[in-house]
Amino acid sequence: MIAEVTVLERLAAAANILPPINSLYRWQGEIRLARETPLLLKTRRSLFDKLAERISGLHPYETPSILGTVPTFVSEPYETWVNNETAD
């Protein structure tokens, strides 16, 4: 749902939905084990805050893991495509 909404709303140009994983983490003083599905969204830097806010509103977790990375190298055609498929 997050992948579809963010691409439809042009906050992300593409989404990679990875296979489910087991995550072990501490939450509110307890160790938890949960089955989670990692999601990679491709967007432009200027949309990160808006994208993160939208994900937070859609995600069932109180504090979802939302991380941004800046690629060292991006092909010009791919960068152009991402920019064209997202609304700034």
N, CA, C and O atoms as a CHARMM CRD file, in Angstrom:
* protein
*
  352
    1    1 MET  N      0.81300  -1.19100   0.00000 PROA 1      0.00000
    2    1 MET  CA     0.00000   0.00000   0.00000 PROA 1      0.00000
    3    1 MET  C      0.86400   1.26500   0.00000 PROA 1      0.00000
    4    1 MET  O      0.58900   2.20100  -0.75100 PROA 1      0.00000
    5    2 ILE  N      1.90100   1.29700   0.83400 PROA 2      0.00000
    6    2 ILE  CA     2.78100   2.46700   0.88400 PROA 2      0.00000
    7    2 ILE  C      3.45700   2.66700  -0.46800 PROA 2      0.00000
    8    2 ILE  O      3.56500   3.79200  -0.95700 PROA 2      0.00000
    9    3 ALA  N      3.91000   1.57400  -1.06600 PROA 3      0.00000
   10    3 ALA  CA     4.56800   1.67000  -2.37000 PROA 3      0.00000
   11    3 ALA  C      3.61500   2.25200  -3.40700 PROA 3      0.00000
   12    3 ALA  O      3.96900   3.18900  -4.12300 PROA 3      0.00000
   13    4 GLU  N      2.42300   1.70600  -3.48800 PROA 4      0.00000
   14    4 GLU  CA     1.46100   2.15700  -4.49000 PROA 4      0.00000
   15    4 GLU  C      1.06300   3.61900  -4.26900 PROA 4      0.00000
   16    4 GLU  O      1.03400   4.39700  -5.22200 PROA 4      0.00000
   17    5 VAL  N      0.76300   3.99300  -3.04600 PROA 5      0.00000
   18    5 VAL  CA     0.33700   5.35900  -2.75500 PROA 5      0.00000
   19    5 VAL  C      1.43100   6.35900  -3.09300 PROA 5      0.00000
   20    5 VAL  O      1.15900   7.37900  -3.72600 PROA 5      0.00000
   21    6 THR  N      2.65900   6.08600  -2.68400 PROA 6      0.00000
   22    6 THR  CA     3.73300   7.06100  -2.89800 PROA 6      0.00000
   23    6 THR  C      4.09600   7.20500  -4.37300 PROA 6      0.00000
   24    6 THR  O      4.47500   8.29100  -4.81300 PROA 6      0.00000
   25    7 VAL  N      3.98400   6.12200  -5.13800 PROA 7      0.00000
   26    7 VAL  CA     4.23700   6.22900  -6.57900 PROA 7      0.00000
   27    7 VAL  C      3.06800   6.94400  -7.25900 PROA 7      0.00000
   28    7 VAL  O      3.28200   7.81400  -8.10300 PROA 7      0.00000
   29    8 LEU  N      1.84000   6.58400  -6.90100 PROA 8      0.00000
   30    8 LEU  CA     0.66700   7.25000  -7.49100 PROA 8      0.00000
   31    8 LEU  C      0.65900   8.74600  -7.20400 PROA 8      0.00000
   32    8 LEU  O      0.26900   9.54300  -8.05700 PROA 8      0.00000
   33    9 GLU  N      1.09100   9.12800  -6.00100 PROA 9      0.00000
   34    9 GLU  CA     1.11500  10.54600  -5.62700 PROA 9      0.00000
   35    9 GLU  C      2.37700  11.26600  -6.10700 PROA 9      0.00000
   36    9 GLU  O      2.56600  12.44800  -5.81800 PROA 9      0.00000
   37   10 ARG  N      3.23600  10.56000  -6.83600 PROA 10     0.00000
   38   10 ARG  CA     4.46100  11.10100  -7.42100 PROA 10     0.00000
   39   10 ARG  C      5.46800  11.57200  -6.36500 PROA 10     0.00000
   40   10 ARG  O      6.30200  12.43700  -6.63100 PROA 10     0.00000
   41   11 LEU  N      5.37800  10.99200  -5.17100 PROA 11     0.00000
   42   11 LEU  CA     6.39000  11.24500  -4.14100 PROA 11     0.00000
   43   11 LEU  C      7.59700  10.34900  -4.37900 PROA 11     0.00000
   44   11 LEU  O      8.70800  10.67000  -3.95600 PROA 11     0.00000
   45   12 ALA  N      7.38100   9.23500  -5.05200 PROA 12     0.00000
   46   12 ALA  CA     8.44500   8.31500  -5.42500 PROA 12     0.00000
   47   12 ALA  C      8.25800   7.93900  -6.88400 PROA 12     0.00000
   48   12 ALA  O      7.13100   7.82100  -7.36400 PROA 12     0.00000
   49   13 ALA  N      9.36800   7.75200  -7.58500 PROA 13     0.00000
   50   13 ALA  CA     9.30800   7.34800  -8.98800 PROA 13     0.00000
   51   13 ALA  C      9.14500   5.84200  -9.10900 PROA 13     0.00000
   52   13 ALA  O      8.55300   5.35100 -10.07000 PROA 13     0.00000
   53   14 ALA  N      9.66800   5.11100  -8.13600 PROA 14     0.00000
   54   14 ALA  CA     9.63300   3.65100  -8.18400 PROA 14     0.00000
   55   14 ALA  C      9.74000   3.09400  -6.77000 PROA 14     0.00000
   56   14 ALA  O     10.21500   3.75600  -5.84700 PROA 14     0.00000
   57   15 ALA  N      9.28100   1.85800  -6.63700 PROA 15     0.00000
   58   15 ALA  CA     9.35600   1.17000  -5.34900 PROA 15     0.00000
   59   15 ALA  C      9.85600  -0.24600  -5.56700 PROA 15     0.00000
   60   15 ALA  O      9.41100  -0.93100  -6.48800 PROA 15     0.00000
   61   16 ASN  N     10.77300  -0.68500  -4.73000 PROA 16     0.00000
   62   16 ASN  CA    11.21700  -2.07100  -4.71700 PROA 16     0.00000
   63   16 ASN  C     10.69500  -2.69600  -3.42900 PROA 16     0.00000
   64   16 ASN  O     11.05900  -2.27500  -2.33100 PROA 16     0.00000
   65   17 ILE  N      9.85200  -3.68900  -3.57200 PROA 17     0.00000
   66   17 ILE  CA     9.29000  -4.38600  -2.42100 PROA 17     0.00000
   67   17 ILE  C     10.08800  -5.67600  -2.26400 PROA 17     0.00000
   68   17 ILE  O      9.99300  -6.58400  -3.08900 PROA 17     0.00000
   69   18 LEU  N     10.87000  -5.74200  -1.19900 PROA 18     0.00000
   70   18 LEU  CA    11.77200  -6.86500  -0.97800 PROA 18     0.00000
   71   18 LEU  C     11.05900  -8.00000  -0.25600 PROA 18     0.00000
   72   18 LEU  O      9.98700  -7.79100   0.31200 PROA 18     0.00000
   73   19 PRO  N     11.63500  -9.19400  -0.26700 PROA 19     0.00000
   74   19 PRO  CA    11.03100 -10.31300   0.45300 PROA 19     0.00000
   75   19 PRO  C     10.97700 -10.03500   1.95900 PROA 19     0.00000
   76   19 PRO  O     11.84200  -9.34300   2.49400 PROA 19     0.00000
   77   20 PRO  N      9.96500 -10.57300   2.63500 PROA 20     0.00000
   78   20 PRO  CA     9.86400 -10.36600   4.08500 PROA 20     0.00000
   79   20 PRO  C     11.10400 -10.86600   4.82900 PROA 20     0.00000
   80   20 PRO  O     11.75500 -11.82800   4.42100 PROA 20     0.00000
   81   21 ILE  N     11.40400 -10.18400   5.92700 PROA 21     0.00000
   82   21 ILE  CA    12.54200 -10.52200   6.77700 PROA 21     0.00000
   83   21 ILE  C     12.07400 -10.59200   8.23000 PROA 21     0.00000
   84   21 ILE  O     11.00100 -10.09500   8.57100 PROA 21     0.00000
   85   22 ASN  N     12.88200 -11.20800   9.06900 PROA 22     0.00000
   86   22 ASN  CA    12.64800 -11.17600  10.51300 PROA 22     0.00000
   87   22 ASN  C     13.48800 -10.05300  11.09100 PROA 22     0.00000
   88   22 ASN  O     14.68600  -9.96700  10.82100 PROA 22     0.00000
   89   23 SER  N     12.86700  -9.19300  11.88200 PROA 23     0.00000
   90   23 SER  CA    13.58100  -8.08800  12.51000 PROA 23     0.00000
   91   23 SER  C     13.50900  -8.23900  14.02100 PROA 23     0.00000
   92   23 SER  O     12.44800  -8.50900  14.58500 PROA 23     0.00000
   93   24 LEU  N     14.64200  -8.06300  14.65800 PROA 24     0.00000
   94   24 LEU  CA    14.74300  -8.10300  16.11300 PROA 24     0.00000
   95   24 LEU  C     15.13100  -6.71500  16.57500 PROA 24     0.00000
   96   24 LEU  O     16.11300  -6.15300  16.09100 PROA 24     0.00000
   97   25 TYR  N     14.36900  -6.15100  17.51000 PROA 25     0.00000
   98   25 TYR  CA    14.63000  -4.78300  17.94200 PROA 25     0.00000
   99   25 TYR  C     14.07800  -4.56200  19.35000 PROA 25     0.00000
  100   25 TYR  O     13.25000  -5.33200  19.83600 PROA 25     0.00000
  101   26 ARG  N     14.55400  -3.49800  19.99100 PROA 26     0.00000
  102   26 ARG  CA    14.05400  -3.11300  21.30200 PROA 26     0.00000
  103   26 ARG  C     13.00700  -2.02000  21.10200 PROA 26     0.00000
  104   26 ARG  O     13.25200  -1.02800  20.41600 PROA 26     0.00000
  105   27 TRP  N     11.83200  -2.21500  21.71200 PROA 27     0.00000
  106   27 TRP  CA    10.77300  -1.21700  21.62000 PROA 27     0.00000
  107   27 TRP  C     10.09300  -1.10900  22.97500 PROA 27     0.00000
  108   27 TRP  O      9.59000  -2.09900  23.50600 PROA 27     0.00000
  109   28 GLN  N     10.07900   0.08100  23.52400 PROA 28     0.00000
  110   28 GLN  CA     9.45600   0.37700  24.81000 PROA 28     0.00000
  111   28 GLN  C      9.92200  -0.58600  25.89800 PROA 28     0.00000
  112   28 GLN  O      9.12700  -1.11800  26.67200 PROA 28     0.00000
  113   29 GLY  N     11.24400  -0.79100  25.93000 PROA 29     0.00000
  114   29 GLY  CA    11.86200  -1.59400  26.97400 PROA 29     0.00000
  115   29 GLY  C     11.78900  -3.09500  26.77100 PROA 29     0.00000
  116   29 GLY  O     12.26000  -3.85100  27.62200 PROA 29     0.00000
  117   30 GLU  N     11.21800  -3.54200  25.67900 PROA 30     0.00000
  118   30 GLU  CA    11.09900  -4.98000  25.41200 PROA 30     0.00000
  119   30 GLU  C     11.79500  -5.33300  24.11100 PROA 30     0.00000
  120   30 GLU  O     11.86600  -4.52200  23.18800 PROA 30     0.00000
  121   31 ILE  N     12.30700  -6.55600  24.05000 PROA 31     0.00000
  122   31 ILE  CA    12.87600  -7.07400  22.80500 PROA 31     0.00000
  123   31 ILE  C     11.72500  -7.66300  22.00200 PROA 31     0.00000
  124   31 ILE  O     10.94200  -8.46400  22.51200 PROA 31     0.00000
  125   32 ARG  N     11.63600  -7.25900  20.75300 PROA 32     0.00000
  126   32 ARG  CA    10.54800  -7.72600  19.88300 PROA 32     0.00000
  127   32 ARG  C     11.12300  -8.39900  18.64300 PROA 32     0.00000
  128   32 ARG  O     12.20900  -8.06000  18.17300 PROA 32     0.00000
  129   33 LEU  N     10.37700  -9.34500  18.13900 PROA 33     0.00000
  130   33 LEU  CA    10.70000 -10.01300  16.88000 PROA 33     0.00000
  131   33 LEU  C      9.48000  -9.84300  15.98400 PROA 33     0.00000
  132   33 LEU  O      8.36700 -10.19900  16.37100 PROA 33     0.00000
  133   34 ALA  N      9.68800  -9.30200  14.79200 PROA 34     0.00000
  134   34 ALA  CA     8.56900  -9.05400  13.88000 PROA 34     0.00000
  135   34 ALA  C      8.95100  -9.44600  12.46300 PROA 34     0.00000
  136   34 ALA  O     10.11500  -9.35600  12.07300 PROA 34     0.00000
  137   35 ARG  N      7.97900  -9.87500  11.71300 PROA 35     0.00000
  138   35 ARG  CA     8.14200 -10.14900  10.28700 PROA 35     0.00000
  139   35 ARG  C      7.85000  -8.82600   9.57400 PROA 35     0.00000
  140   35 ARG  O      6.76400  -8.26500   9.72200 PROA 35     0.00000
  141   36 GLU  N      8.81500  -8.33200   8.80500 PROA 36     0.00000
  142   36 GLU  CA     8.68100  -7.04800   8.12800 PROA 36     0.00000
  143   36 GLU  C      9.03100  -7.19100   6.64900 PROA 36     0.00000
  144   36 GLU  O      9.76600  -8.09700   6.25500 PROA 36     0.00000
  145   37 THR  N      8.49600  -6.29100   5.84700 PROA 37     0.00000
  146   37 THR  CA     8.79000  -6.26600   4.41600 PROA 37     0.00000
  147   37 THR  C      9.54100  -4.98200   4.10200 PROA 37     0.00000
  148   37 THR  O      8.95200  -3.90200   4.14200 PROA 37     0.00000
  149   38 PRO  N     10.83200  -5.07600   3.79100 PROA 38     0.00000
  150   38 PRO  CA    11.59500  -3.87100   3.44000 PROA 38     0.00000
  151   38 PRO  C     11.08300  -3.25200   2.13200 PROA 38     0.00000
  152   38 PRO  O     10.67500  -3.95300   1.20600 PROA 38     0.00000
  153   39 LEU  N     11.11800  -1.93400   2.09200 PROA 39     0.00000
  154   39 LEU  CA    10.64800  -1.19500   0.92800 PROA 39     0.00000
  155   39 LEU  C     11.68100  -0.13200   0.59000 PROA 39     0.00000
  156   39 LEU  O     12.07500   0.65600   1.45000 PROA 39     0.00000
  157   40 LEU  N     12.11600  -0.11100  -0.65600 PROA 40     0.00000
  158   40 LEU  CA    13.02700   0.92400  -1.14200 PROA 40     0.00000
  159   40 LEU  C     12.26000   1.81800  -2.09700 PROA 40     0.00000
  160   40 LEU  O     11.66500   1.34400  -3.06500 PROA 40     0.00000
  161   41 LEU  N     12.27500   3.10500  -1.82300 PROA 41     0.00000
  162   41 LEU  CA    11.59300   4.07300  -2.68500 PROA 41     0.00000
  163   41 LEU  C     12.61900   4.99500  -3.32900 PROA 41     0.00000
  164   41 LEU  O     13.54400   5.46200  -2.66400 PROA 41     0.00000
  165   42 LYS  N     12.46000   5.25200  -4.60500 PROA 42     0.00000
  166   42 LYS  CA    13.37300   6.12500  -5.34000 PROA 42     0.00000
  167   42 LYS  C     12.70100   7.47600  -5.51400 PROA 42     0.00000
  168   42 LYS  O     11.60900   7.56800  -6.07400 PROA 42     0.00000
  169   43 THR  N     13.36200   8.52700  -5.02900 PROA 43     0.00000
  170   43 THR  CA    12.80800   9.86200  -5.11600 PROA 43     0.00000
  171   43 THR  C     13.94100  10.86100  -5.22200 PROA 43     0.00000
  172   43 THR  O     15.11300  10.48500  -5.26800 PROA 43     0.00000
  173   44 ARG  N     13.59500  12.11500  -5.26100 PROA 44     0.00000
  174   44 ARG  CA    14.61700  13.16200  -5.26200 PROA 44     0.00000
  175   44 ARG  C     14.77900  13.70200  -3.84600 PROA 44     0.00000
  176   44 ARG  O     13.86100  13.61200  -3.03100 PROA 44     0.00000
  177   45 ARG  N     15.91900  14.24800  -3.56700 PROA 45     0.00000
  178   45 ARG  CA    16.25200  14.73700  -2.22600 PROA 45     0.00000
  179   45 ARG  C     15.21800  15.74800  -1.71000 PROA 45     0.00000
  180   45 ARG  O     14.85800  15.72600  -0.53300 PROA 45     0.00000
  181   46 SER  N     14.75200  16.62100  -2.58300 PROA 46     0.00000
  182   46 SER  CA    13.82900  17.67300  -2.16400 PROA 46     0.00000
  183   46 SER  C     12.47300  17.13600  -1.70700 PROA 46     0.00000
  184   46 SER  O     11.71800  17.86100  -1.05700 PROA 46     0.00000
  185   47 LEU  N     12.14900  15.89000  -2.02900 PROA 47     0.00000
  186   47 LEU  CA    10.86900  15.30500  -1.62600 PROA 47     0.00000
  187   47 LEU  C     10.97500  14.43200  -0.38200 PROA 47     0.00000
  188   47 LEU  O      9.96500  13.90400   0.08200 PROA 47     0.00000
  189   48 PHE  N     12.18000  14.26900   0.16900 PROA 48     0.00000
  190   48 PHE  CA    12.35900  13.33300   1.27700 PROA 48     0.00000
  191   48 PHE  C     11.43500  13.64000   2.46000 PROA 48     0.00000
  192   48 PHE  O     10.76800  12.73100   2.95400 PROA 48     0.00000
  193   49 ASP  N     11.37500  14.86600   2.92000 PROA 49     0.00000
  194   49 ASP  CA    10.55800  15.19000   4.09700 PROA 49     0.00000
  195   49 ASP  C      9.07300  14.91900   3.84000 PROA 49     0.00000
  196   49 ASP  O      8.38100  14.37000   4.69800 PROA 49     0.00000
  197   50 LYS  N      8.60000  15.29500   2.68600 PROA 50     0.00000
  198   50 LYS  CA     7.19500  15.06400   2.34600 PROA 50     0.00000
  199   50 LYS  C      6.91000  13.56600   2.22500 PROA 50     0.00000
  200   50 LYS  O      5.87000  13.09000   2.67900 PROA 50     0.00000
  201   51 LEU  N      7.82500  12.83700   1.62100 PROA 51     0.00000
  202   51 LEU  CA     7.69100  11.38200   1.49500 PROA 51     0.00000
  203   51 LEU  C      7.69300  10.72800   2.87300 PROA 51     0.00000
  204   51 LEU  O      6.85800   9.86900   3.15500 PROA 51     0.00000
  205   52 ALA  N      8.61900  11.12800   3.72300 PROA 52     0.00000
  206   52 ALA  CA     8.69900  10.55900   5.07800 PROA 52     0.00000
  207   52 ALA  C      7.42200  10.82600   5.86300 PROA 52     0.00000
  208   52 ALA  O      6.95000   9.95300   6.59100 PROA 52     0.00000
  209   53 GLU  N      6.86400  12.00600   5.72500 PROA 53     0.00000
  210   53 GLU  CA     5.61100  12.34300   6.41300 PROA 53     0.00000
  211   53 GLU  C      4.46700  11.46800   5.91300 PROA 53     0.00000
  212   53 GLU  O      3.64400  11.00400   6.70100 PROA 53     0.00000
  213   54 ARG  N      4.41800  11.24600   4.61200 PROA 54     0.00000
  214   54 ARG  CA     3.34900  10.41500   4.02900 PROA 54     0.00000
  215   54 ARG  C      3.49000   8.97400   4.48100 PROA 54     0.00000
  216   54 ARG  O      2.49800   8.33300   4.82900 PROA 54     0.00000
  217   55 ILE  N      4.71900   8.45400   4.48100 PROA 55     0.00000
  218   55 ILE  CA     4.95800   7.08800   4.94100 PROA 55     0.00000
  219   55 ILE  C      4.52900   6.95100   6.39500 PROA 55     0.00000
  220   55 ILE  O      3.86200   5.98000   6.75200 PROA 55     0.00000
  221   56 SER  N      4.89800   7.90000   7.23100 PROA 56     0.00000
  222   56 SER  CA     4.53800   7.86100   8.64900 PROA 56     0.00000
  223   56 SER  C      3.02700   7.80400   8.84000 PROA 56     0.00000
  224   56 SER  O      2.54300   7.12900   9.74900 PROA 56     0.00000
  225   57 GLY  N      2.28300   8.50100   7.99800 PROA 57     0.00000
  226   57 GLY  CA     0.83300   8.48600   8.09100 PROA 57     0.00000
  227   57 GLY  C      0.19400   7.18800   7.64100 PROA 57     0.00000
  228   57 GLY  O     -0.90900   6.85400   8.07100 PROA 57     0.00000
  229   58 LEU  N      0.87800   6.45500   6.77900 PROA 58     0.00000
  230   58 LEU  CA     0.35000   5.19300   6.24500 PROA 58     0.00000
  231   58 LEU  C      0.83400   3.96200   7.00600 PROA 58     0.00000
  232   58 LEU  O      0.16800   2.92700   7.00100 PROA 58     0.00000
  233   59 HSD  N      1.97600   4.06900   7.65000 PROA 59     0.00000
  234   59 HSD  CA     2.61600   2.91100   8.27600 PROA 59     0.00000
  235   59 HSD  C      1.95500   2.57100   9.60700 PROA 59     0.00000
  236   59 HSD  O      1.57500   3.47200  10.35600 PROA 59     0.00000
  237   60 PRO  N      1.81200   1.27900   9.91200 PROA 60     0.00000
  238   60 PRO  CA     1.18900   0.89900  11.18500 PROA 60     0.00000
  239   60 PRO  C      2.07700   1.13400  12.41200 PROA 60     0.00000
  240   60 PRO  O      1.56700   1.19700  13.53000 PROA 60     0.00000
  241   61 TYR  N      3.38400   1.26400  12.22500 PROA 61     0.00000
  242   61 TYR  CA     4.28100   1.48300  13.36400 PROA 61     0.00000
  243   61 TYR  C      4.21800   2.93900  13.81900 PROA 61     0.00000
  244   61 TYR  O      4.02900   3.84800  13.01100 PROA 61     0.00000
  245   62 GLU  N      4.37600   3.14000  15.10300 PROA 62     0.00000
  246   62 GLU  CA     4.44800   4.49800  15.65900 PROA 62     0.00000
  247   62 GLU  C      5.70300   5.21600  15.16400 PROA 62     0.00000
  248   62 GLU  O      5.68100   6.41900  14.90300 PROA 62     0.00000
  249   63 THR  N      6.79000   4.46700  15.04000 PROA 63     0.00000
  250   63 THR  CA     8.06800   5.02300  14.58500 PROA 63     0.00000
  251   63 THR  C      8.65200   4.11700  13.49500 PROA 63     0.00000
  252   63 THR  O      9.53800   3.30900  13.77500 PROA 63     0.00000
  253   64 PRO  N      8.16400   4.24500  12.25700 PROA 64     0.00000
  254   64 PRO  CA     8.71000   3.40000  11.19300 PROA 64     0.00000
  255   64 PRO  C     10.15200   3.80200  10.86300 PROA 64     0.00000
  256   64 PRO  O     10.55400   4.94900  11.05500 PROA 64     0.00000
  257   65 SER  N     10.89900   2.84800  10.37200 PROA 65     0.00000
  258   65 SER  CA    12.27600   3.10100   9.95400 PROA 65     0.00000
  259   65 SER  C     12.24900   3.75400   8.57300 PROA 65     0.00000
  260   65 SER  O     11.95300   3.10600   7.56900 PROA 65     0.00000
  261   66 ILE  N     12.56100   5.04300   8.54500 PROA 66     0.00000
  262   66 ILE  CA    12.59700   5.79800   7.28700 PROA 66     0.00000
  263   66 ILE  C     13.99500   6.38800   7.17300 PROA 66     0.00000
  264   66 ILE  O     14.36200   7.30000   7.91400 PROA 66     0.00000
  265   67 LEU  N     14.76000   5.86000   6.24200 PROA 67     0.00000
  266   67 LEU  CA    16.15300   6.26600   6.07000 PROA 67     0.00000
  267   67 LEU  C     16.36400   6.77200   4.65100 PROA 67     0.00000
  268   67 LEU  O     15.84500   6.19500   3.69500 PROA 67     0.00000
  269   68 GLY  N     17.11300   7.83200   4.51900 PROA 68     0.00000
  270   68 GLY  CA    17.46300   8.34700   3.20400 PROA 68     0.00000
  271   68 GLY  C     18.94700   8.18400   2.96100 PROA 68     0.00000
  272   68 GLY  O     19.76200   8.42300   3.85200 PROA 68     0.00000
  273   69 THR  N     19.29100   7.77900   1.76300 PROA 69     0.00000
  274   69 THR  CA    20.69500   7.69000   1.38200 PROA 69     0.00000
  275   69 THR  C     20.90800   8.51900   0.11500 PROA 69     0.00000
  276   69 THR  O     20.02900   8.61600  -0.74100 PROA 69     0.00000
  277   70 VAL  N     22.06100   9.09500   0.02200 PROA 70     0.00000
  278   70 VAL  CA    22.41400   9.86200  -1.16600 PROA 70     0.00000
  279   70 VAL  C     23.39000   9.01800  -1.97500 PROA 70     0.00000
  280   70 VAL  O     24.47900   8.70300  -1.49500 PROA 70     0.00000
  281   71 PRO  N     23.01300   8.64900  -3.19400 PROA 71     0.00000
  282   71 PRO  CA    23.91300   7.82200  -3.99600 PROA 71     0.00000
  283   71 PRO  C     25.16300   8.59500  -4.40800 PROA 71     0.00000
  284   71 PRO  O     25.11200   9.79600  -4.67500 PROA 71     0.00000
  285   72 THR  N     26.25300   7.89700  -4.45300 PROA 72     0.00000
  286   72 THR  CA    27.50700   8.50600  -4.88500 PROA 72     0.00000
  287   72 THR  C     27.50100   8.75200  -6.38900 PROA 72     0.00000
  288   72 THR  O     27.97100   9.78300  -6.87000 PROA 72     0.00000
  289   73 PHE  N     26.96600   7.79600  -7.10700 PROA 73     0.00000
  290   73 PHE  CA    26.91200   7.90000  -8.56400 PROA 73     0.00000
  291   73 PHE  C     25.52600   7.50600  -9.04900 PROA 73     0.00000
  292   73 PHE  O     24.95800   6.51600  -8.58600 PROA 73     0.00000
  293   74 VAL  N     24.98500   8.27800  -9.97800 PROA 74     0.00000
  294   74 VAL  CA    23.69000   7.97800 -10.59200 PROA 74     0.00000
  295   74 VAL  C     23.82200   8.28100 -12.08000 PROA 74     0.00000
  296   74 VAL  O     24.33400   9.33300 -12.46400 PROA 74     0.00000
  297   75 SER  N     23.36100   7.36000 -12.90700 PROA 75     0.00000
  298   75 SER  CA    23.42700   7.64500 -14.34700 PROA 75     0.00000
  299   75 SER  C     22.48500   8.80400 -14.66800 PROA 75     0.00000
  300   75 SER  O     21.41200   8.93600 -14.07900 PROA 75     0.00000
  301   76 GLU  N     22.90300   9.62100 -15.59700 PROA 76     0.00000
  302   76 GLU  CA    22.11700  10.79700 -15.95900 PROA 76     0.00000
  303   76 GLU  C     20.72500  10.42400 -16.46400 PROA 76     0.00000
  304   76 GLU  O     19.75300  11.07500 -16.08100 PROA 76     0.00000
  305   77 PRO  N     20.59400   9.39600 -17.31300 PROA 77     0.00000
  306   77 PRO  CA    19.24100   9.03300 -17.76900 PROA 77     0.00000
  307   77 PRO  C     18.32800   8.59700 -16.61400 PROA 77     0.00000
  308   77 PRO  O     17.13800   8.91300 -16.61700 PROA 77     0.00000
  309   78 TYR  N     18.87200   7.87800 -15.63400 PROA 78     0.00000
  310   78 TYR  CA    18.05500   7.43500 -14.50200 PROA 78     0.00000
  311   78 TYR  C     17.65200   8.61800 -13.62700 PROA 78     0.00000
  312   78 TYR  O     16.50600   8.71300 -13.18800 PROA 78     0.00000
  313   79 GLU  N     18.58900   9.50600 -13.37900 PROA 79     0.00000
  314   79 GLU  CA    18.28200  10.69100 -12.57300 PROA 79     0.00000
  315   79 GLU  C     17.20700  11.54300 -13.25100 PROA 79     0.00000
  316   79 GLU  O     16.30200  12.04900 -12.58800 PROA 79     0.00000
  317   80 THR  N     17.30900  11.69700 -14.55700 PROA 80     0.00000
  318   80 THR  CA    16.31000  12.44600 -15.31000 PROA 80     0.00000
  319   80 THR  C     14.95200  11.77200 -15.20700 PROA 80     0.00000
  320   80 THR  O     13.93500  12.44100 -15.02600 PROA 80     0.00000
  321   81 TRP  N     14.93200  10.45900 -15.32000 PROA 81     0.00000
  322   81 TRP  CA    13.67800   9.71500 -15.21000 PROA 81     0.00000
  323   81 TRP  C     13.04000   9.90900 -13.83100 PROA 81     0.00000
  324   81 TRP  O     11.84200  10.17500 -13.73700 PROA 81     0.00000
  325   82 VAL  N     13.83300   9.77700 -12.76100 PROA 82     0.00000
  326   82 VAL  CA    13.30500   9.98300 -11.40600 PROA 82     0.00000
  327   82 VAL  C     12.73300  11.39800 -11.27500 PROA 82     0.00000
  328   82 VAL  O     11.63900  11.57800 -10.74100 PROA 82     0.00000
  329   83 ASN  N     13.45500  12.38100 -11.75200 PROA 83     0.00000
  330   83 ASN  CA    12.99100  13.75800 -11.67600 PROA 83     0.00000
  331   83 ASN  C     11.69600  13.96200 -12.46600 PROA 83     0.00000
  332   83 ASN  O     10.81600  14.70700 -12.03500 PROA 83     0.00000
  333   84 ASN  N     11.58200  13.30200 -13.61800 PROA 84     0.00000
  334   84 ASN  CA    10.39000  13.44900 -14.43800 PROA 84     0.00000
  335   84 ASN  C      9.17900  12.73100 -13.83300 PROA 84     0.00000
  336   84 ASN  O      8.03900  13.14200 -14.05000 PROA 84     0.00000
  337   85 GLU  N      9.42300  11.67600 -13.08600 PROA 85     0.00000
  338   85 GLU  CA     8.32800  10.87000 -12.52500 PROA 85     0.00000
  339   85 GLU  C      7.90200  11.31400 -11.12700 PROA 85     0.00000
  340   85 GLU  O      6.95500  10.76000 -10.56700 PROA 85     0.00000
  341   86 THR  N      8.57400  12.28300 -10.57000 PROA 86     0.00000
  342   86 THR  CA     8.19500  12.80100  -9.25400 PROA 86     0.00000
  343   86 THR  C      7.80000  14.26300  -9.39700 PROA 86     0.00000
  344   86 THR  O      8.27000  14.96800 -10.29000 PROA 86     0.00000
  345   87 ALA  N      6.93000  14.70100  -8.50100 PROA 87     0.00000
  346   87 ALA  CA     6.45200  16.08200  -8.54000 PROA 87     0.00000
  347   87 ALA  C      7.12700  16.86600  -7.42100 PROA 87     0.00000
  348   87 ALA  O      7.00900  16.50400  -6.25000 PROA 87     0.00000
  349   88 ASP  N      7.82400  17.92100  -7.76900 PROA 88     0.00000
  350   88 ASP  CA     8.53100  18.70900  -6.75200 PROA 88     0.00000
  351   88 ASP  C      7.70300  19.88900  -6.32300 PROA 88     0.00000
  352   88 ASP  O      8.13400  20.66800  -5.47300 PROA 88     0.00000
